[in-house]
């Protein structure tokens, strides 16, 4: 079973300056809910109740959000605003939250390695909160879909989506072949971090959802700094892929890149219209 979900949340969020100068990018709200809360809800819906969060300086608001605010609750108790805290209260009561700090910003791979002390030697999920994913109400969410695939293949799983090749420089891009003639599951043979379009092995890009086996920590310890001078999770996954131990899954759902202003606005409009349609 996948029992823990890791949230790398130590980045600076520079694309949203000055808003992120004193506010963690993971706490930016889509409507009235911060991005990281959407991610925790997705993990909980996938039957994960242990949330491991890698933070950094200036990220205290994340810890405060997943905690009881006695003064606030006292002020709104018995008023029409009390139900507004129902969802976050439910998360706090159902989940366990633990935190560690990434002292230096050395890339996503380093952030995941920093989370080893919270995860231990077991397979685990990873959610990047600024990739906000939705799904049809009658279907499983993206992380639950990936856990089902892990249960079958017992190796690392990455979520992928098709992109325009002109955007390949923003993503890790996979090379692989279809498994069992299924249109959405690939056995990965190679992957490249943020390639130029002419060097991209495909148009299938990794997005911010992973299921990782615990040997990834040992691989990350030996991984040298790569693209941008950072330790890339793509480079570590490539080692597993060369051994045939990475599956890529073209997920069923919609993903918003809330790490960009355009994607953040698109997500806000989508959720607003969706809420309005439901009355």
WOJOSUL-V722400 format. One record per pair of residues at least 24 apart in sequence whose ideal C-beta (glycine too) atoms are under 10 Angstrom apart, sorted by the first residue. I is the first residue (numbers start at 1). J is the second residue. D is the distance in Angstrom with one decimal. If there is no record, write none. Layout:
((I J D) (I J D))
This chain:
((1 47 7.9) (1 48 9.0) (1 122 8.9) (1 123 8.5) (1 147 8.4) (1 150 9.7) (1 151 8.6) (2 43 9.3) (2 46 7.6) (2 47 8.1) (2 48 6.2) (2 50 9.9) (2 122 8.3) (2 123 5.8) (2 124 6.4) (2 125 5.4) (2 143 8.6) (2 144 9.7) (2 146 8.8) (2 147 5.1) (2 150 6.6) (2 151 8.7) (2 157 9.9) (2 211 6.4) (2 212 9.7) (3 47 8.6) (3 48 6.4) (3 49 7.5) (3 50 5.8) (3 119 9.7) (3 120 10.0) (3 122 7.0) (3 123 8.8) (3 124 7.7) (3 125 9.2) (4 43 9.0) (4 48 6.6) (4 49 8.8) (4 50 4.4) (4 51 7.7) (4 52 5.7) (4 96 9.3) (4 98 9.1) (4 115 9.2) (4 118 7.4) (4 119 5.6) (4 120 8.1) (4 122 7.0) (4 123 8.7) (4 124 4.6) (4 125 7.2) (4 126 9.9) (5 39 8.0) (5 40 7.9) (5 42 8.6) (5 43 4.0) (5 44 8.8) (5 46 8.0) (5 48 4.8) (5 49 9.0) (5 50 7.2) (5 51 5.7) (5 52 6.9) (5 53 9.2) (5 95 9.4) (5 119 9.5) (5 124 6.8) (5 125 4.3) (5 126 7.1) (5 127 5.8) (5 143 7.6) (5 211 9.8) (6 43 9.7) (6 50 9.8) (6 51 8.3) (6 52 4.8) (6 53 7.7) (6 54 6.9) (6 111 8.6) (6 112 6.5) (6 114 9.5) (6 115 4.6) (6 116 9.3) (6 118 7.1) (6 119 6.2) (6 124 5.7) (6 125 7.0) (6 126 4.9) (6 127 7.6) (6 128 9.9) (6 210 8.7) (6 212 8.3) (7 36 6.4) (7 39 6.2) (7 40 7.7) (7 43 8.4) (7 51 6.6) (7 52 7.0) (7 53 4.6) (7 54 6.9) (7 55 8.9) (7 62 8.5) (7 97 9.5) (7 99 9.6) (7 111 9.5) (7 115 8.5) (7 125 9.5) (7 126 7.7) (7 127 5.7) (7 128 7.8) (7 129 6.1) (8 52 9.8) (8 53 8.4) (8 54 5.0) (8 55 9.2) (8 56 9.8) (8 102 7.7) (8 107 9.7) (8 108 6.0) (8 109 9.6) (8 110 9.2) (8 111 3.8) (8 112 6.2) (8 114 8.2) (8 115 7.1) (8 126 7.1) (8 127 8.7) (8 128 6.5) (8 129 8.6) (8 208 9.0) (8 233 9.2) (9 35 9.5) (9 36 6.5) (9 39 9.2) (9 53 5.5) (9 54 6.1) (9 55 5.5) (9 56 7.8) (9 59 6.3) (9 62 6.0) (9 99 9.1) (9 102 8.9) (9 111 8.3) (9 127 9.7) (9 128 8.8) (9 129 6.4) (9 130 9.4) (10 53 9.2) (10 54 5.4) (10 55 5.6) (10 56 3.5) (10 57 8.4) (10 58 9.5) (10 59 6.7) (10 100 9.5) (10 101 7.2) (10 102 3.9) (10 103 8.9) (10 104 9.3) (10 105 6.4) (10 106 9.8) (10 108 9.8) (10 110 9.3) (10 111 5.7) (10 114 7.8) (10 115 10.0) (11 54 9.8) (11 56 7.7) (11 59 9.5) (11 102 8.9) (11 105 6.7) (11 107 9.6) (11 108 8.6) (11 111 7.9) (11 128 9.3) (11 129 10.0) (11 130 8.5) (11 259 8.7) (12 56 8.2) (12 57 9.6) (12 58 8.5) (12 105 6.9) (13 58 9.8) (13 130 8.0) (13 259 7.8) (15 130 9.4) (15 259 6.4) (15 260 6.3) (15 261 6.8) (15 264 9.2) (16 130 9.4) (16 258 9.4) (16 259 8.3) (16 260 9.1) (16 261 7.2) (16 264 7.8) (19 261 10.0) (20 58 8.8) (21 58 8.5) (22 58 6.8) (22 61 8.8) (23 58 8.4) (23 59 9.7) (23 61 6.7) (24 55 7.9) (24 56 8.8) (24 58 6.8) (24 59 4.8) (24 60 8.5) (24 61 5.6) (24 62 5.7) (24 65 9.3) (24 129 9.3) (25 59 9.6) (25 129 8.1) (25 130 6.3) (25 258 8.4) (25 259 7.3) (25 264 9.6) (26 53 8.8) (26 55 8.9) (26 59 7.7) (26 61 8.7) (26 62 6.0) (26 65 9.2) (26 128 9.3) (26 129 4.5) (26 130 7.1) (26 258 9.6) (27 59 8.5) (27 61 5.1) (27 62 6.4) (27 64 9.5) (27 65 6.7) (27 129 9.1) (28 129 9.3) (28 130 8.4) (28 258 7.3) (28 259 9.9) (28 264 7.0) (28 268 9.9) (29 264 10.0) (29 268 8.6) (30 132 6.5) (30 256 8.2) (30 258 6.9) (30 264 7.3) (30 265 9.8) (30 267 5.1) (30 268 5.4) (30 269 9.8) (30 270 8.7) (30 271 5.5) (30 272 8.8) (31 267 9.2) (31 268 6.7) (31 271 5.3) (31 272 6.2) (31 274 9.6) (31 275 6.9) (32 84 7.4) (32 87 9.6) (32 271 9.8) (32 275 9.7) (33 87 7.4) (33 88 8.4) (33 271 8.6) (34 61 8.6) (34 62 8.4) (34 65 6.5) (34 88 9.4) (34 129 8.2) (35 128 9.5) (35 129 4.5) (35 130 6.0) (35 131 9.1) (35 132 6.2) (35 256 9.7) (35 258 5.7) (35 259 9.3) (35 264 8.7) (35 267 8.8) (36 61 9.8) (36 62 6.2) (36 65 7.5) (36 66 8.5) (36 127 8.6) (36 129 4.3) (36 130 9.1) (37 62 9.8) (37 65 7.1) (37 66 8.3) (37 87 7.6) (37 88 6.7) (37 91 7.1) (37 129 8.6) (38 127 9.2) (38 129 7.2) (38 131 10.0) (38 132 5.6) (38 133 8.3) (38 134 8.9) (38 256 9.9) (38 258 9.0) (38 267 9.2) (38 271 9.2) (39 127 4.3) (39 128 7.9) (39 129 4.4) (39 130 9.1) (39 131 8.5) (39 132 7.9) (39 133 8.7) (39 143 8.9) (39 208 8.8) (39 209 9.5) (40 65 9.6) (40 66 7.5) (40 88 9.3) (40 91 5.7) (40 92 9.9) (40 94 9.8) (40 95 6.6) (40 97 8.4) (40 127 8.2) (40 129 8.6) (41 87 7.6) (41 88 9.8) (41 90 9.2) (41 91 6.8) (41 95 9.7) (41 141 8.8) (42 125 9.4) (42 127 6.6) (42 129 9.7) (42 132 9.1) (42 133 6.7) (42 134 9.3) (42 135 9.0) (42 141 5.2) (42 142 7.0) (42 143 5.3) (42 144 8.3) (42 209 8.7) (43 91 9.8) (43 95 8.1) (43 125 6.5) (43 127 6.2) (43 141 9.1) (43 143 6.1) (43 144 9.4) (44 90 8.8) (44 91 6.7) (44 94 6.3) (44 95 6.2) (44 141 9.9) (44 143 9.7) (45 135 9.4) (45 140 8.2) (45 141 5.3) (45 143 7.7) (45 144 6.6) (46 125 7.3) (46 127 9.7) (46 140 7.7) (46 141 6.3) (46 142 8.7) (46 143 4.3) (46 144 4.0) (46 145 8.7) (46 146 8.3) (46 147 5.7) (46 148 9.4) (47 143 9.6) (47 144 7.5) (47 147 7.9) (48 95 8.4) (48 124 8.8) (48 125 6.2) (48 127 9.5) (48 143 7.6) (48 144 9.3) (48 147 8.3) (49 91 9.8) (49 94 6.1) (49 95 5.1) (49 96 6.4) (50 95 7.2) (50 96 5.1) (50 97 8.4) (50 98 7.5) (50 118 8.6) (50 119 9.1) (50 124 9.0) (51 91 8.8) (51 95 5.4) (51 96 6.9) (51 97 5.0) (51 98 7.4) (51 99 9.3) (51 118 9.2) (51 125 10.0) (51 127 9.2) (52 96 9.2) (52 97 8.2) (52 98 5.4) (52 99 7.9) (52 100 7.7) (52 115 5.5) (52 116 9.6) (52 117 8.9) (52 118 3.6) (52 119 6.0) (52 120 9.7) (52 124 7.7) (52 125 9.7) (52 126 9.5) (53 97 6.5) (53 98 7.2) (53 99 5.1) (53 100 7.9) (53 101 9.9) (53 115 8.3) (53 118 8.0) (53 129 9.5) (54 99 7.7) (54 100 5.9) (54 101 7.4) (54 102 5.2) (54 108 10.0) (54 110 9.5) (54 111 5.1) (54 112 7.7) (54 113 9.4) (54 114 5.2) (54 115 4.8) (54 116 10.0) (54 117 9.8) (54 118 7.8) (55 99 5.6) (55 100 7.5) (55 101 5.7) (55 102 7.3) (55 111 9.8) (55 114 9.7) (56 101 5.8) (56 102 5.2) (56 103 7.6) (56 104 8.9) (56 105 7.0) (56 111 8.9) (56 114 9.5) (57 101 7.8) (57 102 9.5) (57 103 8.7) (57 105 9.8) (59 99 8.7) (59 101 8.2) (59 102 9.6) (60 99 9.8) (62 97 9.0) (62 99 7.9) (62 129 9.3) (63 97 7.6) (63 99 6.0) (65 91 9.5) (65 92 9.3) (65 97 9.6) (66 91 6.9) (66 92 6.0) (66 95 7.6) (66 96 9.9) (66 97 4.8) (66 99 9.3) (67 92 7.0) (67 97 8.1) (68 92 6.6) (68 93 9.7) (105 230 8.1) (106 225 7.3) (106 229 8.3) (106 230 5.6) (106 231 5.4) (106 232 10.0) (107 193 9.7) (107 220 9.9) (107 223 9.5) (107 225 7.5) (107 226 8.0) (107 227 8.6) (107 228 7.2) (107 229 8.1) (107 230 2.7) (107 231 4.5) (107 232 5.7) (107 233 7.8) (107 234 9.8) (107 235 9.4) (108 172 9.4) (108 193 9.8) (108 208 9.0) (108 210 9.7) (108 230 7.5) (108 231 7.8) (108 232 6.7) (108 233 4.9) (108 234 8.4) (108 236 9.8) (109 193 9.8) (109 216 8.9) (109 219 9.1) (109 220 5.2) (109 223 6.0) (109 225 9.2) (109 226 8.3) (109 230 7.2) (109 231 3.8) (109 232 5.1) (109 233 4.3) (109 234 7.8) (109 235 6.8) (109 236 5.6) (109 237 9.0) (110 220 7.4) (110 223 8.9) (110 225 8.9) (110 230 7.0) (110 231 4.3) (110 232 9.1) (110 233 9.0) (111 220 9.9) (111 230 9.6) (111 231 8.7) (111 233 8.5) (112 210 8.4) (112 212 7.3) (112 216 7.2) (112 217 8.0) (112 220 6.6) (112 231 8.9) (112 233 5.9) (112 236 8.3) (113 216 8.4) (113 217 6.0) (113 218 9.7) (113 219 9.4) (113 220 4.3) (113 221 6.7) (113 223 8.6) (113 231 7.3) (113 233 9.2) (113 236 8.7) (114 220 9.6) (115 217 8.9) (116 214 8.4) (116 216 9.1) (116 217 4.7) (116 218 9.6) (116 220 8.4) (116 221 9.0) (117 217 10.0) (119 212 8.8) (119 214 7.3) (119 216 9.7) (119 217 7.9) (120 214 7.5) (120 217 9.5) (121 213 9.8) (121 214 4.6) (121 215 9.0) (121 217 8.2) (121 218 10.0) (122 213 8.9) (122 214 5.8) (123 147 9.5) (123 150 6.8) (123 154 8.5) (123 155 9.2) (123 156 8.3) (123 157 9.6) (123 211 6.5) (123 212 6.7) (123 213 5.1) (123 214 6.4) (123 215 9.7) (123 216 9.3) (124 210 8.8) (124 211 7.5) (124 212 6.0) (124 213 8.7) (124 214 7.6) (124 216 9.1) (125 150 8.9) (125 157 9.3) (125 209 7.7) (125 210 6.9) (125 211 5.6) (125 212 7.8) (126 158 9.5) (126 208 7.7) (126 209 7.1) (126 210 4.1) (126 211 7.7) (126 212 6.2) (126 216 9.6) (126 233 8.2) (127 208 6.6) (127 209 6.2) (127 210 8.3) (128 207 7.9) (128 208 2.8) (128 209 7.5) (128 210 8.6) (128 258 9.6) (128 259 8.1) (129 208 7.8) (129 258 7.9) (129 259 9.2) (130 208 7.0) (130 256 8.9) (130 257 7.2) (130 258 4.6) (130 259 3.8) (130 260 8.5) (130 263 8.3) (130 264 8.4) (130 267 9.9) (131 159 8.6) (131 161 9.9) (131 207 5.2) (131 208 3.3) (131 209 7.0) (131 255 5.7) (131 256 7.4) (131 257 6.5) (131 258 7.0) (131 259 7.4) (131 263 8.8) (132 208 9.1) (132 254 9.1) (132 255 7.1) (132 256 4.5) (132 257 8.3) (132 258 4.9) (132 259 9.6) (132 263 8.1) (132 264 8.7) (132 266 9.7) (132 267 5.3) (132 268 9.9) (132 270 9.2) (132 271 8.7) (133 159 8.1) (133 161 9.9) (133 207 7.9) (133 208 8.3) (133 209 6.9) (133 251 7.5) (133 253 5.4) (133 254 7.0) (133 255 4.9) (133 256 7.7) (134 253 5.9) (134 254 5.0) (134 255 7.9) (134 256 7.7) (134 267 8.6) (134 270 7.5) (134 271 8.2) (134 274 8.3) (135 251 8.3) (135 252 6.7) (135 253 3.9) (135 254 7.6) (136 252 7.8) (136 253 7.6) (136 254 9.3) (139 252 6.1) (139 253 7.7) (140 251 9.9) (140 252 8.1) (140 253 9.1) (141 209 9.7) (141 251 9.2) (141 252 9.5) (141 253 7.1) (142 207 8.8) (142 208 9.8) (142 209 5.6) (142 249 8.8) (142 251 4.7) (142 252 7.7) (142 253 5.0) (142 254 9.3) (142 255 7.7) (143 209 6.0) (143 210 9.5) (143 211 8.2) (143 251 9.2) (143 253 10.0) (145 184 9.3) (145 209 9.2) (145 249 6.9) (145 251 5.8) (145 252 6.2) (145 253 7.8) (146 209 6.1) (146 210 8.0) (146 211 5.3) (146 247 8.9) (146 249 5.9) (146 251 7.2) (147 211 6.5) (148 249 9.5) (149 179 9.8) (149 184 9.4) (149 185 6.7) (149 211 7.7) (149 247 6.0) (149 248 9.7) (149 249 5.4) (149 251 9.6) (150 211 4.5) (150 212 9.5) (150 213 8.8) (150 247 8.0) (150 249 9.5) (151 211 9.7) (152 179 9.7) (152 180 9.9) (152 185 8.9) (152 247 8.6) (153 179 8.2) (153 185 8.4) (153 187 8.6) (153 211 9.6) (153 245 8.7) (153 246 9.3) (153 247 5.0) (153 249 9.7) (154 213 8.1) (154 245 8.8) (154 247 9.6) (155 187 9.3) (155 188 9.6) (155 211 8.7) (155 212 9.6) (155 213 6.3) (155 240 7.2) (155 241 9.6) (155 243 8.9) (155 244 7.9) (155 245 4.1) (155 246 6.3) (155 247 6.1) (156 188 8.8) (156 210 7.1) (156 211 6.2) (156 212 5.2) (156 213 5.3) (156 215 9.0) (156 216 6.8) (156 236 9.5) (156 237 6.4) (156 240 5.5) (156 241 8.4) (156 245 6.2) (156 246 4.9) (156 247 7.2) (156 248 9.7) (157 185 9.2) (157 188 9.7) (157 209 8.5) (157 210 7.0) (157 211 4.1) (157 212 8.3) (157 213 9.5) (157 246 7.5) (157 247 4.8) (157 248 7.6) (157 249 5.9) (158 186 9.5) (158 188 7.3) (158 191 8.2) (158 204 9.8) (158 205 9.8) (158 206 4.9) (158 207 8.3) (158 208 9.8) (158 209 7.5) (158 210 5.5) (158 211 8.0) (158 212 8.9) (158 233 9.1) (158 234 9.2) (158 237 6.8) (158 241 9.4) (158 246 6.5) (158 247 7.5) (158 248 5.2) (158 249 7.2) (159 205 9.7) (159 206 7.0) (159 207 5.2) (159 208 7.6) (159 209 3.8) (159 210 7.3) (159 211 9.0) (159 248 7.8) (159 249 5.8) (159 250 8.1) (159 251 4.9) (159 253 9.1) (159 255 8.1) (160 184 8.9) (160 186 7.5) (160 188 9.1) (160 191 9.8) (160 202 9.0) (160 203 9.8) (160 204 4.6) (160 205 6.2) (160 206 5.7) (160 207 6.8) (160 209 9.4) (160 247 10.0) (160 248 4.7) (160 249 6.6) (160 250 5.5) (160 251 7.6) (161 203 9.5) (161 204 7.3) (161 205 6.2) (161 206 8.8) (161 207 5.8) (161 249 10.0) (161 250 6.6) (161 251 7.1) (161 253 9.3) (161 254 9.3) (161 255 6.2) (162 202 8.8) (162 203 5.4) (162 204 6.0) (162 205 7.7) (162 250 7.3) (163 200 9.1) (163 202 9.6) (163 203 5.7) (163 204 7.6) (163 205 4.6) (163 207 9.3) (164 197 8.8) (164 203 7.2) (164 205 9.8) (165 195 9.6) (165 196 9.6) (165 197 4.4) (165 198 8.6) (165 200 5.8) (165 202 8.9) (165 203 5.4) (165 205 9.9) (166 197 5.7) (166 200 9.8) (166 203 9.9) (167 197 8.3) (167 200 9.5) (167 203 8.9) (167 205 7.5) (167 257 9.8) (168 192 8.4) (168 194 7.3) (168 195 5.4) (168 196 7.1) (168 197 5.1) (168 198 9.1) (168 199 8.0) (168 200 4.0) (168 201 9.3) (168 202 9.0) (168 203 7.4) (168 204 9.9) (168 205 7.0) (169 193 9.8) (169 194 5.1) (169 195 6.9) (169 196 6.2) (169 197 7.3) (169 199 9.5) (169 200 8.6) (169 227 9.7) (170 194 6.5) (170 205 7.7) (170 257 8.5) (170 259 9.5) (170 260 8.9) (171 195 8.8) (171 200 9.0) (171 203 10.0) (171 204 9.1) (171 205 3.5) (171 206 6.1) (171 207 7.6) (171 234 9.0) (171 257 9.9) (172 204 9.9) (172 205 6.8) (172 206 4.2) (172 207 9.2) (172 227 9.2) (172 232 7.5) (172 233 7.7) (172 234 3.8) (172 235 9.1) (172 237 7.8) (172 238 9.1) (173 197 9.7) (173 199 9.0) (173 200 4.9) (173 201 6.0) (173 202 6.1) (173 203 7.6) (173 204 6.6) (173 205 5.4) (173 206 7.4) (173 234 8.7) (174 200 9.7) (174 201 7.0) (174 202 6.2) (174 203 9.9) (174 204 5.2) (174 205 7.7) (174 206 6.5) (174 234 9.1) (174 237 9.0) (174 238 9.7) (174 241 8.0) (174 246 8.2) (174 248 5.0) (175 200 9.1) (175 201 3.6) (175 202 5.8) (175 204 8.6) (175 241 8.6) (175 248 9.5) (176 201 8.7) (176 202 7.7) (176 204 7.8) (176 241 7.9) (176 246 8.2) (176 247 8.5) (176 248 5.7) (179 247 7.2) (179 248 9.4) (179 249 9.9) (182 249 9.6) (182 250 9.5) (183 250 7.4) (184 248 9.1) (184 249 6.2) (184 250 4.0) (184 251 7.5) (184 252 7.5) (185 247 6.2) (185 248 7.5) (185 249 5.7) (185 250 7.7) (186 246 9.1) (186 247 6.9) (186 248 4.3) (186 249 7.7) (186 250 7.7) (187 241 8.5) (187 244 6.4) (187 245 9.3) (187 246 7.6) (187 247 6.4) (187 248 7.9) (188 237 7.6) (188 238 8.5) (188 240 8.3) (188 241 4.3) (188 242 9.3) (188 244 8.4) (188 245 8.8) (188 246 4.1) (188 247 6.9) (188 248 5.1) (189 238 9.6) (189 241 6.1) (189 242 7.7) (189 244 7.9) (189 246 8.8) (190 238 6.5) (190 241 6.1) (190 242 7.6) (190 246 9.7) (191 232 9.8) (191 233 9.9) (191 234 5.4) (191 235 8.6) (191 237 6.2) (191 238 5.3) (191 240 9.9) (191 241 6.1) (191 246 7.9) (191 248 8.5) (192 227 9.0) (192 234 7.3) (192 235 9.6) (192 238 8.3) (193 226 6.1) (193 227 4.5) (193 228 8.5) (193 230 9.2) (193 232 4.8) (193 233 8.7) (193 234 4.1) (193 235 6.6) (193 237 9.7) (193 238 8.7) (194 226 9.5) (194 227 5.3) (194 228 7.9) (194 232 8.6) (194 234 8.3) (195 227 9.1) (202 248 9.6) (204 248 6.7) (204 250 7.1) (205 248 9.9) (206 233 8.6) (206 234 7.0) (206 237 8.2) (206 248 7.4) (207 251 8.1) (207 255 5.5) (207 257 8.2) (208 255 8.1) (208 257 8.9) (208 258 9.8) (208 259 8.6) (209 249 8.8) (209 251 7.3) (209 253 9.8) (209 255 8.5) (210 237 8.2) (210 246 9.8) (211 247 8.7) (211 249 9.2) (212 236 8.9) (212 237 8.2) (212 240 8.8) (212 246 9.6) (213 240 7.5) (213 245 7.3) (213 246 9.5) (215 239 9.1) (215 240 7.5) (215 243 9.8) (215 245 8.6) (216 240 7.1))
